């Protein structure tokens, strides 16, 4: 976005964050505070495939005051398949499930935001408020697991959008998925920022007893004020730590993801987060550095200018020091951890703290030998 690029030059080059904020305000791309209350994105840029851009201006009709209360909208999506495959060399799973498209948690740094462009929607405010639910997910999953020749491997859930975001309380799609996986004896690994995961402790504990489930809670910061602006509708840091405790007490392997680490903003908290998670019962830990692909970069920059203008130059200079002078580098092996002296320092701090706390001494490998394949045609006829 040209407006954000010009504002970045003013804030980073000339050191004038006040000028940068004024430039964005005057451009008309910012959303009125009363229209995005409780959300992190302050802009709603058009997706990269759209031929138009959005700007707010006064047309003289005073119609803006008549807008209805801003609410989350959920549409039904009916995909033909539910298991997504990948061959990425720098992640540990080859298949995943996303019960929802878009995420009401509204984390300003979410690397999944650009996927909303494929729906003709904005990666900004639309990503947080115009969601798609997949109510047929459990049926599709059972059908795909029933295909002849299916080979079980751990299914990752929560790698793109959060399966336990607030709308899950109503839709309960994730619980139905777990019921299918439990019945089939299929392993699952879950990543979430929501304490709602404890709702399904009954299923997860039975699966964990058979070596079929593990859960990771993502904790970005322990500062509630920072979390409130950065990830406004996710569970508070305290509730996430309590969720780790409840999962561990129920015998479910629980871990913590310090993700993402925001340079110059959350990096001082690495050791405290690991300490707190270990005290709650976490046995494993991991981390990911801030990623700003495609439309995420301008959304994050606008947020940083609005909430932490005094740290803008410091944060973005550290980001670029890890990404070869750019906002983001998508190269395999570097996109998660970054490169350069600062990224190296973060890695060593994390390793030392994890070792001191006894984390990652043994990685839990989930079982695949308990998988129950679909009965063959002649076996079904025998039941008649």
Residue, then its C-alpha position, 0 to 999 in steps of 0.5 A: x500500500x502506497x500510503x503505508x510505504x510513504x508513512x514508513x519512510x517518514x517514520x523510519x527515515x526521518x524519524x517522524x512518527x507523528x508525521x507518519x500517523x498524520x499521513x495515514x489519517x489524511x489518506x482515508x485508509x484508517x477505520x474510525x476507532x468506534x468502528x473497529x473497537x475490540x479489533x486489532x486491524x486499523x485498516x481494511x486494505x483491498x486484497x492483492x487480487x482486487x482492482x479497487x482500493x477503499x478510502x473513507x471520506x465525508x460525502x456530505x450526507x452524514x450517513x456514516x453515523x447511521x451504520x449498524x453496530x459492527x459485528x462478526x459475520x459467519x458464512x458457511x463454506x462447503x469445501x470438497x475436502x478438509x485435509x490440506x497437504x503440504x510438502x514444506x521442508x521446514x515444518x514438522x507435519x504434512x497434513x492439517x485441518x482448518x475448521x474456519x477461514x479467518x480468525x476472530x482472535x484478530x492477532x495483528x501479526x497473523x501470517x494467515x491474513x493474506x489468505x482472505x484475499x482469495x475470497x475477495x476480502x481484505x486481510x485487514x478488518x475483514x479477516x477478523x470479522x468476516x469468517x467462514x465456518x465448515x460445518x461438514x468438516x467432521x463428515x468430510x474427515x471421516x470420508x477422507x480417512x476411509x479412502x483405501x490406502x490412507x496412511x495415518x500421520x499426525x494431523x495438525x490443527x491450528x496451524x493457520x487459523x485458530x480452531x478454538x476461536x470464539x465462534x467455536x462455542x456456537x459451531x462446535x466444529x472442532x469437537x466433532x472433528x475430535x470425535x471422528x479422530x478418537x473413533x478412528x484412533x488417529x493422532x492429532x496435534x493442536x495449537x491454539x491461543x484459546x482456553x476454550x480447548x479445555x472444553x474438550x479435555x474429556x476427548x483429549x485425555x482419552x486420546x492422550x492416554x492412547x498416545x494420540x494427542x498433544x496440545x500447544x498453547x501459544x503465548x506471545x506476551x504476559x503483558x495483558x495491556x499489550x495482548x489486549x491491543x495485539x491479539x484482542x479476542x484471544x484468551x488472556x495470557x493468564x488463562x492460556x497458562x491455566x489451560x496448560x495447567x489443566x491439560x497437564x493435570x489431565x495427562x495431556x502432553x502440553x507445550x508452549x509456543x513463544x510465537x511470534x517473538x516481536x523484536x523490540x516489543x516482546x523479546x524481553x519476555x522469552x525467559x519469563x514465558x518459558x518459566x511460567x509455562x514450565x511451572x504450569x506443566x508444559x514439557x515442550x517449547x518452541x518459538x517462531x519469529x515475527x513474520x510479515x508476508x504480503x499484506x501483513x506488513x502494512x497492517x502491522x506497521x499501521x498498528x505499531x504506529x498507532x499504539x507504539x510510535x516511539x518503538x517503530x524505528x527500533x522494531x522495524x530495524x530489528x525485523x529487517x536485520x533478520x530478513x536481509x533488509x526486507x520486511x520478510x524473507x520467505x526462504x525455506x529454513x529462514x522464514x520461521x527463525x530469521x537470520x543474522x546476529x539478532x536472530x542468532x541471539x534469540x535462538x541461543x537465549x531460547x535454548x539456554x532457558x529451555x535447557x535450564x528449565x528441563x524443557x524439550x528433554x524428550x519429544x512426544x511422538x504420537x502413535x499411528x499404529x492404532x488407526x482403524x481403517x474403513x471396513x472393506x466392502x465384503x466386511x460390510x456385507x457380512x454385517x447384513 
